Amino acid sequence: AGSGLSSTWPSFCCSAMVSSADAKLDIRAVWQLTSMSVGAGVFAIPWVFVQLGFLHAALWVAVMAVLANLAMQRLLDAAAEHEKDSYEELAELAFGGAGKVAMSSITLVTTFIAGLSYVSAAKELLLNLAVAFIVDVDVNSAPHEVRILSEEKSIALLAIFVAAVLPLCLSDTMGGNAWISKLCVFCMFSAAAFFVGRCIIVLAQGCSPPIQCGEKPAAFAGSPFDVLEFTATLAFSFSMVFALFPVLKDRINEGGGLQCAVAVLRRSVRCSVLLCSFLYVVIGAAGAITFGSSTKGLALSNLPLSEVSTQLITLMVGASVELLVAIVAFPTVKSVESLVASCTGSGTPSLRLRTFLVVAIGVAMVLVDAFLPTKAAFTLCGSLGLSMGAYVMPCVLFLRLDGASQGIGSRMQSLVRLRTFVVLFFGLVLLLGSTPVTLVRLLSSKSDTTSQPLHPLICGNPAEYFRLET
């Protein structure tokens, strides 16, 4: 077996008695789980680090990573004990038909908002790149937000982006898009390395135009209400829970058996959480310390598009985030199918029905995007969906179904139970605290009146309006 690493499933076929300690690391599963979390939200983390303080936010990332891993391990316990390979089936076993509908609805709402935020971020990045490449205007370096398209044109462009990627969700299994996971994880980690490297150069050489830097962030900052809002944004970064069962089902279909698949996925989950946490802390701290109070909602936009290297990285990130919509939206499609099946009593959906559902999801994304800002989508996804899907429901299901699995024992060891209640409490705080705070701040916030149209930047004084050519 050598190093114990492998990227293919057949070598994992094993007996039901295999332990997670003896199981090999499924690299492909790590990529698939990580790709669910490593997307546009990675470059939203520096902004959170500024708001909460870089050490304060880093501590929250570590805490949430530990709790997310514990929750997913308990979810795998329940799956192994009761021989269930889907979130909805576990919820149905615990709470009947209402539980299945509730779990499908939670997955639908969370992954829908996540997919919307991804496609919106891809549109923003690639549109800024197109302006820099075609008309030689660096909108990233403008002191105010630049309005490139009218609202109507922006919605039309989003519709094109949605139509370009959602057909990939017509696949029966998530494994059909495994190449997207591998490609995008590689691209996002490469972009992260570039971003951190560029931040180090700025710190070493000093901040000078066209790069804008503000006041350095404090180590600890933020009011209790800030903590409630911004930890929800961080929670968005642990959305791999919604890829857990699609990956599990893929492995079972490839001949591994449920018990074996669960044993292997335990290590993959821990590795994915560790990778994501490391990436979040490094990017968050680097961006916050470098750009300070001038850090933007997507910190990659703090780098000037007058640099060819930044243009290439922006293209790579924008294209990767666009492709990742197919990964993030896959559970959305499956959840809608589950809801339809529950209502109609039908079995496996036909290709015609799946096509209709994918089109309906795409239309809904375009309509919702007209009213929901991308930054708010990240936060609401964390407070509403991730609090329930990543923290609350795994613990509720584990406690409801006794948790007598994978060596835990029928009496539910007190330490495991205590940890489960801690994760449950945290998820409830996110749900009941972060959601109302986010909604109140979203409704009370004023629109940005300092944005300026693109036309004056093209036709005005080149030295004044941030043209790339000098």
C-alpha positions as CSV (number, residue, x, y, z in Angstrom):
1,A,0.0,0.0,0.0
2,G,3.1,2.2,0.3
3,S,2.2,5.7,1.7
4,G,-1.5,4.8,2.0
5,L,-2.5,7.5,-0.5
6,S,-4.7,6.9,-3.5
7,S,-7.0,8.8,-5.8
8,T,-9.1,5.9,-7.0
9,W,-11.8,4.0,-5.2
10,P,-11.3,0.3,-6.2
11,S,-8.3,0.0,-3.9
12,F,-10.5,1.0,-1.0
13,C,-12.8,-2.1,-1.2
14,C,-12.7,-3.4,2.3
15,S,-14.6,-5.3,5.0
16,A,-17.3,-3.7,7.1
17,M,-15.0,-3.9,10.1
18,V,-12.4,-1.5,8.7
19,S,-11.6,1.4,11.1
20,S,-11.1,5.0,10.1
21,A,-7.5,4.8,11.5
22,D,-6.7,1.9,9.1
23,A,-8.5,3.3,6.1
24,K,-6.5,4.9,3.3
25,L,-6.9,8.5,2.4
26,D,-9.2,9.1,-0.6
27,I,-7.6,12.1,-2.3
28,R,-10.4,12.4,-4.8
29,A,-12.9,12.6,-1.9
30,V,-10.8,15.3,-0.3
31,W,-10.9,17.3,-3.6
32,Q,-14.7,16.9,-3.9
33,L,-15.4,18.0,-0.4
34,T,-12.9,20.8,-0.5
35,S,-14.3,22.2,-3.8
36,M,-17.6,22.6,-2.1
37,S,-16.0,25.1,0.3
38,V,-13.1,26.6,-1.6
39,G,-14.7,29.1,-4.0
40,A,-15.5,32.8,-4.1
41,G,-16.0,32.9,-0.4
42,V,-12.2,32.4,0.2
43,F,-11.5,36.0,-0.9
44,A,-14.4,37.4,1.2
45,I,-12.6,36.2,4.4
46,P,-10.0,39.1,4.6
47,W,-12.9,41.5,4.9
48,V,-14.2,39.5,7.9
49,F,-10.7,39.5,9.4
50,V,-10.7,43.3,9.2
51,Q,-14.1,43.6,10.9
52,L,-13.3,41.2,13.7
53,G,-9.6,41.7,14.0
54,F,-7.2,39.2,12.5
55,L,-6.4,37.2,15.6
56,H,-10.1,37.2,16.7
57,A,-11.3,36.0,13.3
58,A,-8.5,33.3,13.1
59,L,-9.7,31.9,16.5
60,W,-13.2,31.7,15.2
61,V,-12.1,29.9,12.0
62,A,-10.3,27.3,14.2
63,V,-13.3,26.9,16.5
64,M,-15.7,26.5,13.7
65,A,-13.5,24.0,11.9
66,V,-13.3,21.8,15.0
67,L,-17.1,22.0,15.5
68,A,-17.8,21.3,11.8
69,N,-15.6,18.3,11.8
70,L,-17.3,16.9,14.9
71,A,-20.7,17.5,13.4
72,M,-19.8,15.6,10.2
73,Q,-18.2,12.7,12.1
74,R,-21.5,12.3,14.1
75,L,-23.4,12.4,10.8
76,L,-21.2,9.6,9.5
77,D,-21.8,7.7,12.8
78,A,-25.6,7.8,12.2
79,A,-25.2,6.9,8.5
80,A,-23.0,3.9,9.4
81,E,-25.3,2.7,12.2
82,H,-28.5,2.9,10.2
83,E,-27.2,2.0,6.7
84,K,-28.4,5.3,5.2
85,D,-26.5,7.1,2.4
86,S,-28.4,10.4,2.2
87,Y,-29.1,13.3,4.6
88,E,-32.8,13.1,3.7
89,E,-33.1,9.4,4.5
90,L,-31.6,10.0,8.0
91,A,-33.9,12.9,8.6
92,E,-36.9,10.7,7.5
93,L,-35.8,7.9,9.8
94,A,-35.6,10.3,12.7
95,F,-38.6,12.5,12.1
96,G,-40.7,10.8,9.5
97,G,-41.8,12.4,6.2
98,A,-41.7,15.9,7.7
99,G,-38.0,15.4,8.5
100,K,-37.2,14.4,5.0
101,V,-39.0,17.4,3.6
102,A,-37.4,19.7,6.1
103,M,-33.9,18.4,5.3
104,S,-34.4,18.7,1.6
105,S,-35.6,22.3,2.1
106,I,-32.6,23.2,4.2
107,T,-30.2,21.8,1.6
108,L,-32.2,23.5,-1.2
109,V,-32.1,27.0,0.4
110,T,-28.4,26.8,1.5
111,T,-26.9,25.4,-1.7
112,F,-29.2,27.7,-3.8
113,I,-27.9,30.8,-2.1
114,A,-24.3,29.5,-2.3
115,G,-24.6,28.8,-6.0
116,L,-26.1,32.3,-6.5
117,S,-23.2,33.9,-4.6
118,Y,-20.7,32.0,-6.6
119,V,-22.1,32.9,-10.0
120,S,-22.5,36.6,-8.9
121,A,-18.8,36.6,-7.8
122,A,-17.7,35.0,-11.1
123,K,-19.6,37.7,-13.0
124,E,-18.0,40.5,-11.0
125,L,-14.5,39.2,-11.4
126,L,-14.7,38.4,-15.1
127,L,-16.6,41.6,-15.9
128,N,-13.9,43.7,-14.3
129,L,-11.3,41.7,-16.1
130,A,-13.0,42.3,-19.5
131,V,-13.1,46.0,-18.9
132,A,-9.4,46.1,-18.0
133,F,-8.4,44.0,-21.0
134,I,-10.7,45.6,-23.6
135,V,-10.9,49.3,-22.7
136,D,-7.8,49.6,-20.5
137,V,-9.6,50.8,-17.4
138,D,-8.7,49.3,-14.0
139,V,-11.9,49.5,-12.0
140,N,-10.1,47.8,-9.1
141,S,-8.0,50.9,-8.5
142,A,-10.9,53.4,-8.6
143,P,-11.5,55.1,-5.2
144,H,-15.2,54.4,-5.5
145,E,-17.3,51.5,-6.7
146,V,-17.6,51.5,-10.5
147,R,-21.0,50.8,-12.1
148,I,-20.1,49.0,-15.3
149,L,-23.5,47.8,-16.5
150,S,-27.0,49.0,-16.0
151,E,-29.2,46.8,-13.8
152,E,-30.9,45.3,-16.8
153,K,-27.7,44.4,-18.5
154,S,-26.2,43.0,-15.3
155,I,-29.2,40.6,-14.9
156,A,-28.9,39.6,-18.6
157,L,-25.2,38.8,-18.1
158,L,-25.9,36.8,-15.0
159,A,-28.5,34.8,-17.0
160,I,-25.8,33.9,-19.5
161,F,-23.4,32.8,-16.8
162,V,-26.1,30.6,-15.2
163,A,-27.1,29.1,-18.6
164,A,-23.5,28.3,-19.3
165,V,-22.9,26.2,-16.2
166,L,-26.1,24.7,-14.9
167,P,-26.3,22.0,-17.7
168,L,-23.4,20.3,-15.9
169,C,-25.9,19.6,-13.1
170,L,-27.8,17.2,-15.3
171,S,-25.4,14.4,-14.4
172,D,-26.8,11.6,-12.3
173,T,-23.9,11.6,-9.8
174,M,-21.5,14.2,-8.5
175,G,-18.6,12.0,-9.7
176,G,-19.4,12.9,-13.2
177,N,-18.0,16.4,-12.5
178,A,-15.0,15.2,-10.5
179,W,-12.7,16.9,-13.0
180,I,-14.2,20.2,-11.9
181,S,-13.3,19.5,-8.3
182,K,-9.7,18.7,-9.1
183,L,-9.2,21.6,-11.5
184,C,-10.8,24.2,-9.3
185,V,-9.2,23.2,-6.0
186,F,-5.8,23.4,-7.8
187,C,-6.7,26.8,-9.3
188,M,-8.0,28.2,-6.1
189,F,-5.0,27.1,-4.1
190,S,-2.7,28.6,-6.8
191,A,-4.6,31.8,-6.7
192,A,-4.4,31.9,-2.9
193,A,-0.6,31.4,-3.1
194,F,-0.4,34.3,-5.6
195,F,-2.6,36.5,-3.4
196,V,-0.5,35.8,-0.3
197,G,2.7,36.3,-2.2
198,R,1.5,39.6,-3.6
199,C,0.5,40.7,-0.2
200,I,4.0,39.9,1.2
201,I,5.5,42.0,-1.6
202,V,3.2,45.0,-0.8
203,L,4.1,44.7,2.9
204,A,7.8,44.5,2.1
205,Q,7.9,47.4,-0.4
206,G,5.2,49.6,1.1
207,C,1.8,50.4,-0.3
208,S,1.8,52.7,-3.3
209,P,-0.7,53.6,-6.1
210,P,-2.5,52.0,-7.7
211,I,-2.8,49.7,-4.6
212,Q,-4.9,51.3,-1.9
213,C,-4.2,50.4,1.8
214,G,-6.1,51.6,4.8
215,E,-5.5,51.5,8.5
216,K,-4.1,48.3,9.9
217,P,-6.7,46.1,11.6
218,A,-6.7,45.4,15.3
219,A,-5.9,42.0,16.6
220,F,-9.3,41.9,18.3
221,A,-12.3,44.0,17.2
222,G,-16.0,43.9,16.6
223,S,-19.1,44.2,18.8
224,P,-21.2,41.2,19.8
225,F,-23.5,41.9,16.9
226,D,-20.5,42.0,14.5
227,V,-19.4,38.6,15.8
228,L,-22.9,37.2,15.1
229,E,-23.0,38.6,11.6
230,F,-19.4,37.8,10.5
231,T,-19.1,34.3,12.0
232,A,-22.0,33.5,9.7
233,T,-19.9,34.5,6.8
234,L,-17.1,32.3,8.1
235,A,-19.6,29.4,8.5
236,F,-20.2,29.7,4.8
237,S,-16.6,28.4,4.4
238,F,-17.5,25.0,5.8
239,S,-20.3,24.1,3.3
240,M,-18.6,20.7,2.5
241,V,-21.2,19.0,4.6
242,F,-23.6,19.2,1.7
243,A,-21.2,17.3,-0.5
244,L,-20.7,14.6,2.1
245,F,-23.5,12.3,1.1
246,P,-23.2,12.8,-2.7
247,V,-19.5,11.7,-2.3
248,L,-20.5,8.9,0.0
249,K,-23.1,7.6,-2.5
250,D,-20.6,7.8,-5.3
251,R,-18.2,5.6,-3.4
252,I,-20.9,3.1,-2.6
253,N,-21.9,3.0,-6.3
254,E,-18.3,2.2,-7.2
255,G,-18.4,-0.9,-5.1
256,G,-16.9,0.0,-1.7
257,G,-19.9,-0.7,0.5
258,L,-21.4,1.8,3.0
259,Q,-19.3,0.8,6.0
260,C,-16.1,1.0,4.1
261,A,-17.1,4.3,2.5
262,V,-17.8,5.8,5.9
263,A,-14.5,4.7,7.3
264,V,-12.6,6.2,4.4
265,L,-14.6,9.4,4.4
266,R,-13.8,10.1,8.0
267,R,-10.2,10.8,7.1
268,S,-11.2,12.7,4.0
269,V,-13.4,15.0,6.1
270,R,-10.7,15.7,8.6
271,C,-8.2,16.4,5.8
272,S,-10.6,18.7,3.9
273,V,-11.5,20.7,7.0
274,L,-7.8,21.1,7.9
275,L,-6.9,22.2,4.3
276,C,-9.8,24.7,4.2
277,S,-9.0,26.1,7.6
278,F,-5.3,26.6,6.8
279,L,-6.2,28.4,3.6
280,Y,-8.8,30.7,5.3
281,V,-6.5,31.8,8.0
282,V,-3.6,32.5,5.7
283,I,-5.6,34.4,3.1
284,G,-7.7,36.2,5.8
285,A,-4.7,37.4,7.8
286,A,-2.6,38.3,4.7
287,G,-5.3,40.3,3.1
288,A,-6.4,42.1,6.2
289,I,-2.9,43.1,7.4
290,T,-2.0,44.2,3.9
291,F,-5.0,46.3,2.8
292,G,-6.5,47.1,6.2
293,S,-9.6,49.2,6.2
294,S,-9.5,49.4,2.4
295,T,-10.1,45.6,2.1
296,K,-12.9,45.0,-0.3
297,G,-15.7,42.4,-0.1
298,L,-13.7,40.2,-2.5
299,A,-10.1,40.9,-1.5
300,L,-8.8,39.8,-4.9
301,S,-10.2,43.1,-6.2
302,N,-7.7,45.0,-4.1
303,L,-5.0,44.0,-6.5
304,P,-4.6,46.2,-9.6
305,L,-5.8,44.8,-12.9
306,S,-3.1,46.9,-14.6
307,E,-0.8,43.9,-13.8
308,V,-0.8,41.1,-16.3
309,S,-0.3,38.5,-13.5
310,T,-3.4,39.8,-11.7
311,Q,-5.4,39.6,-14.9
312,L,-4.4,35.9,-15.4
313,I,-5.2,35.0,-11.8
314,T,-8.5,36.9,-12.0
315,L,-9.3,34.9,-15.1
316,M,-8.4,31.7,-13.4
317,V,-10.4,32.4,-10.3
318,G,-13.4,33.7,-12.2
319,A,-13.5,30.7,-14.5
320,S,-13.0,28.3,-11.5
321,V,-15.8,29.9,-9.5
322,E,-18.1,29.7,-12.5
323,L,-17.4,26.0,-12.9
324,L,-17.8,25.4,-9.1
325,V,-21.4,26.5,-9.5
326,A,-22.0,23.0,-11.0
327,I,-20.6,21.4,-7.8
328,V,-22.4,23.7,-5.4
329,A,-25.8,23.5,-7.2
330,F,-25.7,19.7,-7.6
331,P,-27.2,19.2,-4.1
332,T,-29.8,21.9,-5.0
333,V,-31.0,19.8,-7.9
334,K,-31.1,16.6,-5.8
335,S,-33.1,18.4,-3.1
336,V,-35.7,19.7,-5.5
337,E,-36.0,16.2,-7.0
338,S,-36.5,14.8,-3.5
339,L,-39.2,17.3,-2.7
340,V,-40.9,16.6,-6.0
341,A,-40.7,12.9,-5.3
342,S,-42.2,13.4,-1.8
343,C,-45.1,15.4,-3.2
344,T,-45.9,13.1,-6.2
345,G,-44.8,9.8,-4.9
346,S,-42.7,9.2,-8.0
347,G,-39.4,7.4,-8.1
348,T,-36.2,8.2,-10.0
349,P,-36.8,11.5,-12.0
350,S,-36.6,11.4,-15.8
351,L,-34.1,13.4,-17.8
352,R,-37.0,15.7,-18.9
353,L,-38.0,16.4,-15.4
354,R,-34.4,17.0,-14.3
355,T,-33.9,19.4,-17.2
356,F,-37.0,21.3,-16.3
357,L,-35.9,21.6,-12.6
358,V,-32.4,22.8,-13.6
359,V,-34.0,25.5,-15.9
360,A,-36.3,26.5,-13.0
361,I,-33.4,26.8,-10.6
362,G,-31.5,29.0,-13.1
363,V,-34.5,31.3,-13.6
364,A,-34.8,31.6,-9.8
365,M,-31.1,32.5,-9.4
366,V,-31.5,35.3,-11.9
367,L,-34.6,36.7,-10.2
368,V,-33.2,36.5,-6.7
369,D,-29.9,38.1,-7.8
370,A,-31.8,41.2,-8.8
371,F,-32.6,41.9,-5.1
372,L,-29.9,40.1,-3.0
373,P,-26.3,41.6,-2.8
374,T,-23.5,39.0,-3.1
375,K,-22.1,39.9,0.3
376,A,-25.5,39.4,2.0
377,A,-25.8,36.1,0.1
378,F,-22.6,34.8,1.7
379,T,-23.8,35.8,5.2
380,L,-27.3,34.5,4.9
381,C,-26.1,31.2,3.5
382,G,-24.0,30.8,6.6
383,S,-26.5,31.9,9.2
384,L,-29.6,30.2,7.7
385,G,-28.3,27.1,5.9
386,L,-24.9,26.3,7.4
387,S,-26.1,26.7,10.9
388,M,-28.8,24.1,10.2
389,G,-27.0,21.8,7.8
390,A,-23.5,21.8,9.2
391,Y,-24.1,22.2,12.9
392,V,-27.7,21.7,14.1
393,M,-29.1,18.9,12.1
394,P,-26.1,16.5,12.3
395,C,-26.3,16.8,16.1
396,V,-30.0,16.5,16.3
397,L,-30.0,13.4,14.1
398,F,-27.2,11.8,16.0
399,L,-28.9,12.4,19.4
400,R,-32.3,11.3,18.0
401,L,-31.0,8.1,16.5
402,D,-29.0,7.2,19.7
403,G,-25.5,7.5,18.1
404,A,-24.7,3.9,18.8
405,S,-22.3,3.4,15.9
406,Q,-18.7,3.0,14.9
407,G,-17.5,2.0,18.3
408,I,-19.3,4.6,20.3
409,G,-21.5,2.1,22.1
410,S,-25.1,1.9,22.9
411,R,-24.8,4.0,26.1
412,M,-23.5,7.0,24.2
413,Q,-20.3,7.9,25.9
414,S,-20.7,11.1,27.9
415,L,-17.8,12.9,26.3
416,V,-19.2,12.3,22.8
417,R,-22.6,13.4,23.9
418,L,-21.2,16.6,25.5
419,R,-19.3,17.5,22.4
420,T,-22.5,17.0,20.4
421,F,-24.4,19.4,22.6
422,V,-21.7,22.0,22.3
423,V,-21.9,21.9,18.5
424,L,-25.7,22.0,18.7
425,F,-25.6,25.0,20.9
426,F,-23.2,26.8,18.6
427,G,-25.5,26.0,15.6
428,L,-28.5,27.4,17.4
429,V,-26.7,30.6,18.2
430,L,-25.8,31.0,14.6
431,L,-29.4,30.3,13.5
432,L,-31.2,32.4,16.1
433,G,-28.6,35.1,16.5
434,S,-26.8,35.7,13.2
435,T,-29.9,35.5,10.9
436,P,-31.9,38.3,12.5
437,V,-28.8,40.5,12.9
438,T,-27.9,40.0,9.2
439,L,-31.5,40.7,8.1
440,V,-31.8,43.8,10.2
441,R,-28.5,45.2,9.0
442,L,-29.3,44.3,5.4
443,L,-32.7,46.1,5.5
444,S,-31.3,49.1,7.3
445,S,-28.2,49.6,5.1
446,K,-28.2,52.3,2.6
447,S,-27.3,51.8,-1.1
448,D,-23.9,52.9,-2.2
449,T,-24.3,56.5,-3.4
450,T,-20.6,56.9,-4.2
451,S,-20.6,54.5,-7.2
452,Q,-19.8,56.1,-10.5
453,P,-20.5,55.0,-14.1
454,L,-17.9,53.5,-16.3
455,H,-18.3,56.0,-19.2
456,P,-16.4,58.9,-17.5
457,L,-13.5,56.6,-16.7
458,I,-13.1,55.7,-20.4
459,C,-13.6,59.2,-21.9
460,G,-12.1,61.3,-19.1
461,N,-8.5,62.3,-18.3
462,P,-6.4,59.0,-18.3
463,A,-4.3,60.1,-15.4
464,E,-7.4,60.9,-13.4
465,Y,-9.5,57.9,-14.3
466,F,-7.2,55.0,-13.7
467,R,-6.5,54.0,-17.3
468,L,-4.0,51.2,-17.6
469,E,-1.9,53.0,-20.3
470,T,0.4,55.8,-19.2
